[in-house]
Amino acid sequence: MHTSQPVQKLMRVAQNDVLLEEIIGSSFGLASSSSTDPIIKISEIAERLIIAPAMTKSTLLVKGKFRMVDFHQSFHYMSCENCNKAIGYERGENFICYSCKNMTIAQPRCLVCLDVYDDSTLTPVAIFGSLAKQILGCITINLIEHRGKAVHEQSKRDQFLIKLRLEFEATRSNLINRDPVPSLDVCFGELLHEE
């Protein structure tokens, strides 16, 4: 039995809501319905942080949804495997960390930038480590490899379009101005169709 697209979309939204509740509950241990911390609107975050004592760590619970705006972000940064501070070394390289002063190995750490929103407003957030991995549903290495392949494919397509002769300028212009720009295979197919 085949379900319609709107029904499938609603099913995915419901699954995402359940997944988020599980992630928040397991990661923070306090986001269940029995929590005593109040759930606030995103628009109230700044006010709560202003009244919080200086230099204290604050945990605020909001109920909202997230959306990814930038699908071209790198989804990771290289970090010290001990203290998670950003570093300038390559993956697997040994070094002495300037922050924790330990001899360690450079490791990629997951980082995803999202917009979190509710009915009051939206705010950009950066989510790190295991929580980001859970939200994305894959490990950092997979993201790095996928990103590398996508960049390589985009580069091949762009080089192909740039090297087209002037007689194909109208086709090149049409392909480049599409959003999103089609794959190399689609570009090549349309060029053959024009010829």
C-alpha positions as CSV (number, residue, x, y, z in Angstrom):
1,M,0.0,0.0,0.0
2,H,1.4,3.4,-1.1
3,T,0.9,6.4,1.2
4,S,0.6,9.9,-0.2
5,Q,3.4,12.5,0.1
6,P,1.6,14.7,2.7
7,V,0.9,11.6,4.9
8,Q,4.6,10.5,4.6
9,K,5.7,14.0,5.5
10,L,3.4,14.0,8.6
11,M,4.8,10.6,9.6
12,R,8.4,11.9,9.3
13,V,7.5,15.0,11.4
14,A,6.0,12.8,14.1
15,Q,9.1,10.5,14.0
16,N,11.4,13.6,14.3
17,D,9.4,14.8,17.3
18,V,9.8,11.5,19.1
19,L,13.5,11.3,18.2
20,L,14.1,14.7,19.5
21,E,12.4,13.9,22.8
22,E,14.5,10.8,23.1
23,I,17.7,12.7,22.3
24,I,17.0,15.5,24.7
25,G,15.9,13.1,27.5
26,S,19.0,10.9,27.2
27,S,21.5,13.7,26.6
28,F,20.4,16.1,29.3
29,G,18.4,13.7,31.6
30,L,16.0,16.5,32.5
31,A,13.8,17.1,29.6
32,S,11.1,14.6,30.4
33,S,7.5,15.6,31.2
34,S,8.4,15.2,35.0
35,S,11.1,17.8,34.8
36,T,10.8,20.7,37.3
37,D,12.6,23.1,35.0
38,P,10.1,25.3,33.1
39,I,10.0,25.2,29.3
40,I,10.4,28.7,28.0
41,K,9.9,30.4,24.7
42,I,12.9,31.1,22.5
43,S,12.2,34.8,22.7
44,E,12.7,34.6,26.5
45,I,16.3,33.2,26.4
46,A,18.0,36.6,26.3
47,E,16.0,37.9,29.3
48,R,16.8,34.8,31.3
49,L,20.5,35.1,30.6
50,I,20.6,38.7,31.6
51,I,19.1,38.0,35.0
52,A,21.4,34.9,35.6
53,P,24.4,35.5,37.8
54,A,27.6,36.4,35.9
55,M,29.9,33.6,34.8
56,T,27.4,30.8,35.7
57,K,26.4,28.0,33.4
58,S,22.7,28.2,32.5
59,T,20.5,25.4,31.2
60,L,17.3,26.6,29.6
61,L,14.7,24.2,28.2
62,V,12.8,25.3,25.1
63,K,10.4,23.3,23.0
64,G,10.9,24.1,19.4
65,K,11.8,22.6,16.0
66,F,15.0,22.9,14.2
67,R,15.8,23.4,10.5
68,M,19.1,23.2,8.7
69,V,19.6,26.2,6.4
70,D,23.2,25.6,5.3
71,F,23.6,22.2,3.8
72,H,27.1,23.1,2.6
73,Q,28.6,23.6,6.1
74,S,31.5,21.4,7.0
75,F,29.7,19.5,9.9
76,H,32.9,19.1,11.8
77,Y,36.1,20.7,13.1
78,M,39.4,19.2,14.1
79,S,39.8,19.1,17.9
80,C,41.9,17.8,20.8
81,E,40.5,14.4,21.7
82,N,40.9,15.3,25.4
83,C,39.4,18.8,25.8
84,N,37.5,19.2,22.4
85,K,39.2,22.6,21.8
86,A,39.6,23.5,18.1
87,I,43.1,22.9,16.8
88,G,45.0,23.5,13.6
89,Y,46.3,19.9,13.1
90,E,45.2,17.3,10.5
91,R,43.2,14.2,11.5
92,G,45.3,11.6,13.3
93,E,48.3,14.0,13.8
94,N,50.0,13.8,17.2
95,F,50.5,17.1,19.1
96,I,50.6,18.8,22.5
97,C,47.4,20.7,23.1
98,Y,47.8,24.3,24.0
99,S,44.6,24.2,26.2
100,C,44.9,21.0,28.2
101,K,48.7,20.6,27.8
102,N,48.4,16.9,27.0
103,M,50.0,14.9,24.2
104,T,47.0,13.8,22.1
105,I,45.7,13.0,18.6
106,A,43.7,15.4,16.4
107,Q,40.2,14.1,16.0
108,P,37.2,15.5,14.0
109,R,34.3,16.6,16.3
110,C,30.8,16.9,15.0
111,L,29.4,20.4,14.7
112,V,26.1,21.4,13.1
113,C,24.7,24.9,12.8
114,L,20.9,25.0,12.8
115,D,18.0,27.4,13.4
116,V,15.8,26.5,16.3
117,Y,12.3,28.0,16.2
118,D,9.0,28.1,18.0
119,D,5.9,30.3,17.7
120,S,7.7,33.3,19.2
121,T,10.9,33.6,17.1
122,L,14.0,31.7,15.9
123,T,17.6,31.6,17.0
124,P,20.7,30.1,15.4
125,V,22.4,27.4,17.4
126,A,25.6,25.4,17.2
127,I,25.3,21.8,18.4
128,F,28.4,19.8,19.1
129,G,29.6,16.2,19.6
130,S,27.3,13.3,20.3
131,L,24.1,15.4,20.3
132,A,24.9,16.6,16.8
133,K,25.7,13.1,15.7
134,Q,22.3,11.9,17.1
135,I,20.4,14.7,15.3
136,L,22.2,14.0,12.0
137,G,22.0,10.3,12.4
138,C,25.6,9.5,11.4
139,I,29.1,9.7,12.7
140,T,31.5,12.6,11.9
141,I,33.8,10.5,9.6
142,N,30.8,9.8,7.3
143,L,30.0,13.5,7.1
144,I,33.6,14.3,6.2
145,E,33.7,11.7,3.5
146,H,30.3,12.7,2.0
147,R,31.3,16.4,2.1
148,G,34.5,15.6,0.2
149,K,32.7,13.7,-2.5
150,A,30.1,16.4,-2.9
151,V,32.8,19.1,-3.2
152,H,34.6,17.0,-5.8
153,E,31.5,16.5,-7.9
154,Q,30.6,20.2,-7.7
155,S,34.2,21.1,-8.8
156,K,34.0,18.7,-11.8
157,R,30.6,20.2,-12.9
158,D,31.9,23.8,-12.5
159,Q,35.1,23.0,-14.5
160,F,33.0,21.5,-17.3
161,L,30.6,24.5,-17.5
162,I,33.5,27.0,-17.5
163,K,35.3,25.2,-20.3
164,L,32.3,25.2,-22.7
165,R,32.8,27.0,-26.0
166,L,31.1,30.3,-26.6
167,E,28.5,28.8,-28.9
168,F,27.0,27.1,-25.8
169,E,26.8,30.3,-23.8
170,A,23.0,30.3,-23.7
171,T,22.9,26.7,-22.3
172,R,25.7,27.4,-19.8
173,S,23.9,30.5,-18.5
174,N,20.7,28.5,-18.2
175,L,22.3,25.7,-16.2
176,I,24.4,28.0,-13.9
177,N,21.4,30.2,-13.1
178,R,19.2,27.2,-11.9
179,D,18.7,26.8,-8.1
180,P,20.2,24.3,-7.3
181,V,22.7,24.0,-10.2
182,P,22.1,20.5,-11.7
183,S,24.6,17.7,-11.5
184,L,27.3,17.1,-14.1
185,D,25.3,14.3,-15.7
186,V,22.2,16.6,-16.2
187,C,24.4,19.4,-17.6
188,F,26.0,17.0,-20.0
189,G,22.6,15.6,-21.1
190,E,21.2,19.1,-21.7
191,L,24.2,20.0,-23.7
192,L,23.8,16.9,-25.9
193,H,20.1,17.7,-26.3
194,E,21.0,21.3,-27.5
195,E,23.4,19.9,-30.0
